Amino acid sequence: MCRFLFFLYIFAALYMYQQTIGKNMLKPDYIFESSWEVCNKVGGIYTVLSTRAKTLQEELKDQVVFIGPDCWKENDSPYFCEDKTLFAEWQWEAKEQGLAVKVGRWTIPGEPIAILVDFTPFFEKKNEIYARLWEHYAVDSLHAYGDYDEASMFSYAAALVVESIYKFNIQRSTFNEKTKVIYHANEWMCGLGALYINYKLPQIGTIFTTHATSIGRSIAGNQKPLYDYLFAYNGDQMAGELNMQSKHSIEKQTAWHVDCFTTVSDITAKECVELLDKPVDVVLPNGFDDSFVPKGAQFTKKRKAARKRLLEVANTLLGEQLDDNTLIVSTSGRYEFRNKGIDVFVEAMNRLLRDRELKKKVLAFIEVPGWVGEPRKDLQERLASGKQYDTPLEVPQVTHWLHNMSHDNVLSMMKYYDMHNRKDENVKVIFLPCYLDGKDGILNMHYYDVVLGNDLCIYPSYYEPWGYTPLEAVAFKVPCITTDLAGFGLWANKEFGHYGELKDGVKVIHRTDYNYSEVADAIKDAVADFSAMSKKEVDECRKKADALSKKALWSKFIKYYHEAYDIALTKAEERMKK
C-alpha cells in the first residue's frame, strides 16, 4: 500500500507540474509563517527560516510575518528588536483580546517583521483545546507528555494571532475576499495552529512542512534500522511502541488536512509516504543566503584568525606546538550521537591514528552542544597568560566541564578507545561541547567565524532530512564529507551526476543501516587522501565546494515555495466556491 502511495506521489507531482505549465500561478499578498525557532535559535529550522527571510522580504516587503514563542519574557532577545509602531493599532486590539504579543523585527538579513507571543495563559484551557482538536480532526492528545503541551499552546496562540490580524484587517477593509493569504506551519509543533486556521479561516491557504517526521527520527534515535525496513513499518503502530502517539497524531492529521503538505528532501518524502501514509505535494529543499559570507581579503583575514584561535586553544589544552600546516577537521550539529554520525566520526578518527597514509597531523574538533557546566578555569588561565606550554592539562579532550562527564557519549567512546591525545599521536580529538555564540568562555567566536577555519568538515549522518552543516561548510569554501542518507548528500549526487568525491568539493559516502564500519573506513581514507593533496588540488576542491553552494542559494530554491503557495491558494479558492 505504501509503495503504491509513493508512486502515486510521483505521478501526482508530475501532474501538478504539468498543470502549472502555461498557468498563471497564484501568489500570496501576505504570508504568516510560524515556527518554534522564530527568533529562537535551537536548531536547523532557525537557519532555514532566517536565511530564506531575506529572499521573501525582497519579494513581499513587510507582508511576510514570522510568528515565534516569547521565550524571553522581560529579558531582551538577542534575535529580536521590538518596534511598537509596527501594527500599532492592531497591538491595542490584541491586548483587548487577551493576546500578549511583542511586535518588532527579527535581527537577521532582510529584518522581517516578527511577532513573539506569550502562550503560557492558554495552558489552563488546554483540555478544552485538545477536545476540540479531537472532535474536528481526531487528533489524539491523551498520550501527551513533555514538550507536547508547550508546543501545542504556542501553536494555538500563533493561530489566534493570525486570526486576530486577519479579522482586524477585514474590518478596516485592508483585506478583502480577494486578498490572498498563506499560513505556513513548520514541524509538528505548529500543527495544531495550522488545523485551527484550516477550520476557522478556510479562505486562508495552509501549508505544513515536516522537516523530519517525529516517528522516523524516533525510530532512528532508538537504534532501530530505519531504511531497510521502512517499507514494512506502520507509523501508527511504531508510535504506540515508542510512546510517540500524540506527536505522531498531530503530525499525521496536519499532513492530511492542510492545503499543501511539504518536506525538505526526497529521502524524507519517502518517509512521509511510509510513516504518515501521505505523499507530499512539494519538496522544498533548504537553501542558503551567502550575503554574510565574507569576500576577498576579509575572507582570508577571517580564515587566518579562525585557524590561529583554534590552534591556540588546542595547543594550550594539549601542551603542543601544532602549526598552521596541521589539518583541521570538524563535525558539528545537534548532539544526536548516532543520528548525526558523531559515533562514526570518533570511530574514523581512532582508525586514522594508525593510518600510515596520513601525511599531516590532524586536529579534529567535535562542535556539538552537550550538558555544559562551565568553561575550564585552568584552560582560561593558560589562554590569558599568553604563554606556550609543553604539558597537557588534565583530561585534554574537552574544553568545558560537563555535568555528566562520566556518562557523556563522546568522552565515553574516546575513553573506551584509549584516545587521550598523547604527544606521539598524529590525530588529536577535542570536544567543544558548547554553542559557538561568541561568548562560550574559551573559543569566544561565532560558529560561522569558526567553520571557515577548517580544512575539511565531516558530517557522516545516519538520519538527516536535509543537512545544513555540509551546506554551510561549502558556502564557506570548505570541502566536506557527508552521506547519501542526508538530503543534501542526495541533492549533491544529483547535481554531480555521480557519487560526490573530494575533488568535487563534497564526498558523499554510501550509508545503510548496517555499514557503520565501512563508513568509518571511508572517512579515514578520505582524510588521509586529503592530507596528501597538493595546495593546487586543495584550492580546486575549495573552488568546487564554493561552486556547488551557489546552486543551493535561496534565489534558486524559492521557486519551489512559489509552487507550494500556488497549490495552497488554489485549494483555498476552490473551497470558498463550494
N, C-alpha and C positions, 0 to 999 in steps of 0.2 A: 504493500500500500504506500509506504513512504517513498519507495523508488518511483512509483507512479507519480506521486506528488512532485518529486524533484523534476522529472521530465515535464510535468505539467507546468512547473515554474519556468523552465527553459522556453517552452512553446509560448507561454503567456508573455514572457519578456520580449520575445521576438515579435509577437503580435502587437504589443504595446509600442514597440519601436516603429513598426510599420505604420501604425495608426498615427504616430506623431509626425511622420514624414509628410510634408505639404500641409500640415495643420498648424494654425497659429496657437502656440502653447499659451495657456493661461498663466499669468504672472501675478503674484500677490502684491497687494498695495501695502499690507502690513504683515510682519512676521513676529509672532511671540514664540520664544524658544525657552524651555525650562530644563534645568539640569541641577542636580545636587552640586555640581562642580562649577557653577557660575560664580565667579568671584570667590572661589573656594578651591584652592589648589590641592587636590587629593591624588589624582592620577592622570591617565592618558586622555580622558574626556575633556579635562581642562584645556589640554593642548589642542584638541580637535576644535573646540568652540572658540578659544581665544585666538587661534591663528586664522580661522575662517571668518571671523567677525569683520576684519578689515575689508575683505572682498565684498561681503554683504553690505557693509556701510557705504562703499563706493557705488553700489547699485541702488540702494534704498536708504538714502541719508536719513538717519534718525527715525526710520519707520521699521527698524528692526529692534526689538526689545527683548533683552535676556532677563530671565527671572531665576533667582537663586535663593538659597536659605540665608536668613540673617543669623549667622553663627557667631557674630562678633558682639551683638547687643550694644552695650555702652562703649566698647573699645573700638578704636579705629581699625578698619580693614586695610591691609597693605595693597589690596587689589581693587579698591572701590573708593571713589570720591563723591560724596553726597552733593547734590545740587537741588535745592528746594524750589528753584524756579522752573524745573522741568515738570510738566504735567501738574503745575501748581494748583489749578482749580480741582483737578481730579484727586489730588492728595487730600484735600479737605473732604471730598466725597468719600474717599476710602476710610478716613478716620471716622466719619459718621457711621459707616457700615461695620466698624469694628475691625478693620484691617490695619495692622501695624506694619507699615512699609517705610523703606528708605529708597528714594529715587536719586539716581546720580549717573556717573559714568564708570564703566569698567576700565581700569587703567592699563589698557593693552593697545597695540596698534589699531587705529580706527576709532578708539574710545566710544564704543556703542553705548546706548542707554541701557542701564541695568536697574532692576528693581529687586531689592532684598526684602523678603517677607518673613515676619516672625510667625512661625507655625505652632508654637507651643500652646496658644489658647485653645486650639482645636482638639487637644488630647482628651478633654472632658467629653467631647462629642464623638469620640472615635467609634464606639459601638453602634451608634446611630448611622454614622457614615458607612461603616462596614456592612450594616444591614441593608442599606440602600444599594450598595455595590453588589451584594448577593442577589437582591431582587431584580436588578436591571441586567446584570451581566454574569451572574453565577460565579463570582469570584470568591474563593474560599479563603477567608481571613481568620478562621478559627485556630489555625496552627501557627499564627504569627508569633514571632519572638525577636528579640534583639533589635536590629535596625529597621525592621519592617514597619513598626508603628511610626518611628521618627520620619522615615522616608515618605510614608503614605500621608502623614499630616502635612508635610511640606508640599507634596504633590497636590493635595486638596486646596491648600492655601494659595498655591500658584494659579490654579484654575479659577479660584474666586477672584484673584487679581485680574485675570484676563476677562472674565465675565463682567466685572465691575467697569473696567476701562471700555469694553465694547459697548455696554448699555449706556454709559455716560456719554460716549461719542455719538451714539444713535440719537439720544435725547437732544444733543446740541447740533444735530444734523452734520456733524463732521464725518460720520459714517452713514451710509445708506445701504439699501438692499443690493447695490451693485459693488459695494466695497468688498474686495477680495482679501480675506484674512486667513492666515495659516497659523495653526498651533502645532508646534513641533516638540514632542516629548522625548527625552533621552533616557534609556535604560528603564528597567522595571520600577525603579524608584519614582518615576514620573508617570507610570501607567495609570494610576487612579485618576489623576488630573485630566489625562487625555480622554478617558472614558466619561468623565464628568462633562467635559466640553462637548464631546460627541453626543451626549444625551440632552444637555441643556441648550446648546447653541449649535444646532445642526447645520446652520449656514456657514460655519467655520470649517475649513478643510483641516483634517487632523493627520499628522504624521507621527509614527513611532519608530525610533531607531533603537534596536538592541545591539549594543557594541560587543556583547558576548552573552550567550544565553546563560542564565543563572544555573540551570541544571547541568549544562555542558561543562562550565567552569568547576562545578562541584564534583562531577564525575572525575575530571582530570585531577583536581586537588585532593581527592580521596584515594589516589593511587590506582584507580581503575583504568583499564585500557579503554580509551575513548574511540579511536579511529577504526580499528579493525572490527569493532562490534557496534559501530554507530548505527548500521542498518537494522540491528536487532534490538536496540534499546527502545523502550517505551517511556517517553518523557514523564507521563503521569505516574507510572509505576516507580521509576527511579526517584521521583520527587518524594514519594512516600518512604522509600528505603533510606534516603539521605536526609530526611526531615526538612525538605525544601518545599512543602506543599503550597504554602501561601505565596512565596516569591514566584514560584513556577506558575501558579494560577493567575496572578495578576499579569504576568508577562504574556502568558498564552492568550488570555482573553483580550488583552490590549492589542496584540498582534492580529487577532481575528476581527476586531471590531473597528479599528481606525480606518481611515480612508486610504492610507498608504503605509504599508509596513516595509521597513528597510533595515539593512545591516551594512557592515563595513567591508566585507570581503566575500569572495566566492566560497572560501572554506567555512565561514560562519553561515553563509546561506544554506549550505548542505545541512549544517547542524540544525538550523531552524526548521527545515523540512522534516527531519527525522525526530526531533525532540519537541517541537511545538506543533507539528502536523500542519504547518502553514508556510507555503512558499513566500519569499519576499517579493515585493513589487519592483524594487530597485536596489541595486548595490551602490552604496555611497562610500567610495574609497576615501580614506583620510588624506587630505593634502597638507601642505605646509606653506607658511609665509616666510620668505627669507629676507624680509626687509631689515631684520635686526642682525643678520649675519654680517660681520664686519668685512669691509672690502679693502683691497690693496695693501698699503703699508700698515693700516690699522689692524688688518687680519694677521699679518706677520708679527706685529708687536704683541698682540694678544696671545698668539700661539706661543711665542717665546716666554711670555710672562707665565702662562699656564704650565708649561714644561718646567720652568725654573721652580715654581712653587711646589709642584708635585714631587720633583726630585729632592727639594729641600726638606719637605715633610718626611719623605721616605728615608733619606739619609740620616736625618735626626732621630727617627724612630729606630732604624736598623743599625746605626753606628757604622754606616758605609760611606763611600765616596762614588756613588753611581754618577756617571757623567751624561752629557746630552746625547751620546751615542747609544744610550740604553733604549731598548724597545719598550715603549709604554703602551700597555693594552688595558682594556677595562670592560666590565659588564655593568649594567645599571638597570634600574626599573623598580617595580614594586617587589617587596620581599615575598614572592611566591616561589619557594625553594625549588620545587620541581617544575611548575608551570613555566617559569621564566628561564629554566635551564641553568640556574645558579649551581646546582649539584654537578652537572656535566662540565661546567666551566672549571670548577675546582678540580674535578677528575682530570680534565685535559691539562691543567697547569701542573698537577702532580706527575703526570706521564712525561710532560715536557722537561721536567727536572733531569730525566735520564736520556733525553734525546740527543744523540751525537751529531745530528744535522743542524742543531741550533747554533747560529753564528754570532749572536749577540746576547748580552744579558737582558733579561726580561723583568720588567716591573709591572705587576698585574694588580689592578685595583678592582675591588668589588664595591660598587657605589649603590647600595640599597639601604633604605631606612630600616633600622632594627629598633629594638626596645632600648633606646639610648638613655643612659643615666646622666652622664656629664662628659665633657671633653677631658682628656687626661691632663692633669695638672703637671705631671712630670714632663710630658711632651711639650706642653705650653711653655714651661720654664726653659727647656732646652732651646726651643724655637726663638724665644725672646732674647736669649743670650747672644745669638748670632754666631756661636762657636761651632766648630766641627767636632764630632765625636767618633771614637773608634770602638765603642762598646754599645751593644743594643740595650734598649730598655726592656724591662720585664714584659713578657707577652708582646713580642714585636710584630704581631699580626693584626693589631687593631688600634685605631686612633682615638676611640672614645670608649669609656667603660659602659658596659651594658648591665641592665638589671638582671638579665638571665645568662650570665657568662657561661655557666656550666651546662646550659641547655640550648644555647644558640646553635642553629643548624650549620652555619658556615664555620664557626670556631670548632664545633664538634667534629666536623668532617676533616678539617685541617689537622686536628689533634689525632684523629684515627689514622691518617696517612703520615703522621710524624712530620708535618710541614711546619717547621719552626724558623724559616728564613735564616738559615745558618750562613755564615760568611762564605763558605766554599760552594754554596749553591748558586746556580746561574739564574734561577727563577725565584723571585720574591713576590709573595701574595699579601696584599694589605687590604683589610676590611675597613671601609669608610661607612659606618652604619648610620648616617645622618642625612637629612635633607640638605642639599647643597644650595642654601639660600643666601650665602654671603656672610652668614653670622653663626657658623657652626662651632666656632672657637678654635679650630685647628687649621683647616684649609682656608676658610673665610673667602670663598669665591663662589659665584653663582654657577649652576650646572652648565649653562651654555658657554661660560668662560672657561670651564674645565674641559669640556668634551673636545674642544679643538686642539688641546694639548696632546691628545692621543695620537699614536701611530696607527693603531688598529683597534676597532671595537668589536666585541664578540657577544652575540645575543642568541644562544642556542635553544630557543624556546620550544617547549612541548605544547603549550596551549597559548596562542597569541592571535586573537582575531584579526588584528592589523599589525601593529608593531611600530610605534612611534620612535622608539630609541634607535633602530637602524636608520630610519628616515632622517632623524635629527643628525646622526653621525655623518651621513653622506652630504647633508646640507652644509656641514662644516668641513667638507672635503676630507673626511676621514673614512678610508675603506673599512668595510665591516664584514662580519660573518653572521649569517642568520640561517634559518631552516625553512623548509617548504611546509612546515606546519604553522608558519606565520603568514598572515595575509600579505604583508609587504614582500616576503620572500617569493610567494607565488606570483605576485604582480611583477617583481623584478625579473623572474624567469620568463614571463610573458613578454616583457619589453625586450629582453635579450634574444629571445627565440631559442634559448637553451638554458641549462642549469648554470647560474652565475658562477664565475670564478674570480679570484682576487684580481686578475688582470682586467676584469670588467668593472672593478670598484666594489662589487658585492659578491661574496661567495655564498651560495645557497646550498646547504647540506641537506641531503635527503634524510628525514627523520620519521620513524614509525613508533608504534607502542613499545617495541622490543629491541631497538638497535642502539641503545644507550652507549654501549662500549664502542661501537663503530663511529658514532658521532664524536665521542671524546678523542678517538684516534685521528679523525678527520680534522678536528680543531688543532690538535697538537701538530699535525703535519703541515697545516696551513700556516701556523705561526712560525714554524721552522723555515718553511719556504719563503715567507715574507722577510724573515731575518737575513736571508741570503740575497735578497733583491738589491740591485744597484740603485743609486739615487735616481737615475733616469727612469728606471722601472717603477719605483715608488711614486715618483711625480706623475707618471702616466696613470697609475692606479687612482691617485688623488683626483686627477682630471676627470677620469671616467666616473668616479663617485659623484663628483660635482655635477657632471652632465646628467646623470640619472636623476639626481634630486630635482633638477629643473623640470623634469617630466611629471613631477608629483606636486607642483605648485597648485594652490587653490584656483588660480586662473585657468588651469587645465581641468580640474576636477569639479568645479562649481556647476558645470553643465548637468551633472547627474542630480544635483539638488533641484535644478530647474525642472527636470523630468518628474521628480517626486512632487514638487509643488503643483505641477500641471495635473498629475493624477489625482491628488487630494482635492484640488479646486473643482475639477471636472465632476468628481463624485459628489461633492457638496452641492454643486449646481443641480445635478440630476436629482438629488434627494429633495431639494426645495421645490422642484417642479411637480413632484408627486402630490 
